[in-house]
Amino acid sequence: MSDLLHMTWIWYRKDDQATVNALVESSYLPISVVFVPVYNQSHPIGGGDAMRLKKLLSPTLKTKGGIGMKRQMVSLIDEQLTPEAVLAGVPRHVEQWALFNNC
């Protein structure tokens, strides 16, 4: 769980595999991960690194050991969205977790 809490810092350090590992492992937990990019030139997203972050949204992510995501539970926030629209995907993430865990 501590890996998940430090995911933003891991990604910022450009350690993509550690971020992928944390995302895949968290797909087995009843949580959602929401990325909120910072849009300015001093941050990697503003500096043209948006594709790197978008790759983390792939439902086919795998750990270095080959373990795949159990469910899609990652969202990327668009700065144009309202808070309601941002959180709209969270219930779907919870429903998927419940379905895959026979709840």
Secondary structure as GFF3:
##gff-version 3
##sequence-region A 1 103
A	DSSP	alpha_helix	2	5	.	.	.	ID=ss1
A	DSSP	alpha_helix	7	12	.	.	.	ID=ss2
A	DSSP	alpha_helix	16	26	.	.	.	ID=ss3
A	DSSP	beta_strand	33	35	.	.	.	ID=ss4
A	DSSP	alpha_helix	50	55	.	.	.	ID=ss5
A	DSSP	beta_strand	74	76	.	.	.	ID=ss6
A	DSSP	alpha_helix	83	87	.	.	.	ID=ss7
A	DSSP	alpha_helix	90	100	.	.	.	ID=ss8
###
